[in-house]
Amino acid sequence: MQPRLPFRFPGIAADVERLRVKLTEALSLAGFVADSPAAVLNLACGRADETGTLFAALSPAQVGFYLGIDLLPGDIAEATKRWKPETPDTRIEFRAGDASRTERMRELPPFDLVFIRHQNYWHDAPVWDRLLENALAALKPGGVLAITSYFDREHALALTALKLRGAELLVNFRHAESRILDDAPNKSVDRHLAVLRRR
Ligand SMILES: C[S@@+](CC[C@H](N)C(=O)[O-])C[C@H]1O[C@@H](n2cnc3c(N)ncnc32)[C@H](O)[C@@H]1O
């Protein structure tokens, strides 16, 4: 799926292409094959630059429903302009709201893939404990949760929180080619990628 609006910064297209390669590899190693049509939930998605990446990584399955949620209305508005369905069988929705409260969104289907790019556990552990618990609860049987992290400590914290909530770690990569962030020592784009399922 092609973006309808150019990405905001140079380098993003290459970042999301690297993510596509790694995520495809990780899902395959996890033995995950999405149902078609698949339902995908992208939590704390920001501008959701990786939307096309997620659709590609699930191929040949088609995405029937894709929902991105973030607190920032400006990012959600930008994502809505950038990503439009390419077939009438796909529904794409972005919502401004609290992604840690998905248990209150009663009309949601069970999801094949829940994705969290650059999870933010470090920022507010209690909120992210709830967000991760709900992320696992949102999976359909056989569904997987994939997370990426900017830095080592935050990745370890999120994995511990997930394991405490009954998650099983299927795949865990340190991404050797991830782009270093010059203004943030020891952080890089999609530095870690993990795939988990509910026990
Ligand atoms: C590190 S950024 C990652 C954004 C995006 N996933 C990416 O990789 O570009 C963390 C994001 O989490 C969002 N966020 C934090 N807490 C949230 C919550 N409770 N509900 C929804 N979004 C949240 C922030 O607004 C921010 O966009």
The ligand as a Gaussian input file, in Angstrom:
#p B3LYP/6-31G(d) Opt

LIG

0 1
 C        7.832000       6.908000      21.027000
 S        6.322000       7.454000      20.302000
 C        6.049000       6.269000      19.040000
 C        5.059000       6.721000      17.998000
 C        4.936000       5.766000      16.793000
 N        4.468000       4.463000      17.200000
 C        6.267000       5.674000      16.079000
 O        6.963000       4.671000      16.199000
 O        6.608000       6.637000      15.372000
 C        5.191000       6.989000      21.559000
 C        3.753000       7.306000      21.208000
 O        2.943000       6.812000      22.252000
 C        1.807000       7.645000      22.314000
 N        1.151000       7.333000      23.575000
 C        1.677000       7.324000      24.814000
 N        0.767000       6.949000      25.710000
 C       -0.363000       6.696000      25.025000
 C       -1.676000       6.266000      25.378000
 N       -2.007000       6.015000      26.637000
 N       -2.595000       6.130000      24.399000
 C       -2.281000       6.395000      23.114000
 N       -1.069000       6.801000      22.718000
 C       -0.125000       6.946000      23.664000
 C        2.389000       9.023000      22.186000
 O        1.417000       9.973000      21.835000
 C        3.427000       8.777000      21.084000
 O        2.877000       9.011000      19.809000

